[in-house]
Amino acid sequence: MKIYFWKKYRIVNTGSSLSVLNTRTKFWKPFLLMLPSILTILLLTVIPFILVIYTSITPRVGFHANDIKFGIDHYKSIFHDEQFKIAIRNSLVYAILSLPISLVISLLISSAISQVIKKWARGFWQTVFFLPYVTSAIAVSMAFAYIFKTQGGMINDILLRLKLVSRPIRFLDDTSNGSWNSFWIILIRGIWGSLAFQILILTTAMLSVNQDLYKSASIDGASPTKQFFTITLPAISKTITFLFTMGIIGGIKTFPLALFNNSSDNAMQYNGQSLMLYIFHFTKGSDFGRAGASSVVLFVLGIIISFGLRKIVFTLFRLGNKLGEKSVINRIENSSLTRKALFEF
């Protein structure tokens, strides 16, 4: 068999079949292609983050001797600030609650859409649920602010007409210390806003699962619920992992400024601040030391939550796989014992 030599590829006679081997590529060629991305990451991510850390530990000197603040004082000041504690509370609880709730709802809706037989109907429902994703986030937040408004808001009007409450509930303007009212509206708006993207991705992943697996499971007598947990979820586990990672990042970086009439002062007053909004508030006020210290805390919390929650999810997946394998082994052993007993009989 002939052996051909090309400039980039070499076909070698291996006896049974031909194999194409790439020649070595010089280092500078792929590096030149990656250079724009590397420069973008350096200029817009790495260098700004180094400057943020430097600002958070840089002493600030005012007009008086008492105005001198050393780097560690920025961290002391934020951890003694009640507004910062509320910001951490809102961000942590939001990141922990919003992701599981939105994923469960998205899985249910995506499963229902994937069961639609006609393609045009399936595409119609995918488009309907994807519309909120292409809608302006500010417009959506303003709509939620109007719906949950104290005076004239739709929710309060319904509750008053049904006589479920005696006076309007202050959802987004409750000034009581440590109030949770604003947080629940932020959570509802965040869950609703994240459903569109998750439903589109999950529906596409479910439709790509091999349909022969469902047919075989139906022949074996598996119910639709059992098929969902034994076929669908394991098949789309990588998609769920991707959405889980994106959800954690989006949850810890929630920024509900538009709910409070685009005023960080209102958000701080009504206990609706997140860590991102807290950083924005002090950056706007030119207190860069406190904003930098808060940014570092946000980065550390993001890493802890990301690794912690992902570890929990991976452990649950592995536990489910092991239980499934153990169940299959037990069934095989029971069936072999049954056949042996029948043979002996």
Secondary structure, DSSP 8 states (H G I E B T S, - for coil): ----B-SSEEEEE-SSSEEEEE----THHHHHHHHHHHHHHIIIIIHHHHHHHHHHTS-B--SSGGG-B-HHHHHHHHHT-HHHHHHHHHHHHHHHHHHHHHHHHHHHHHHHHHT--SHHHHHHHHHHHHHHHHS-HHHHHHHHHHHT-TTT-HHHHHHHHTTS-SS---SS---STT--HHHHHHHHHHHHHHHHHHHHHHHHHHHTS-HHHHHHHHHTT--HHHHIIIIIHHHTHHHHHHHHHHHHHHHHT---GGGGTT-HHHHHHTT---HHHHHHHHHHTT-HHHHHHHHHHHHHHHHHHHHHHHHHHHHHHHHHHHHHHHHHHHHHHHHHHHHHHHHH-
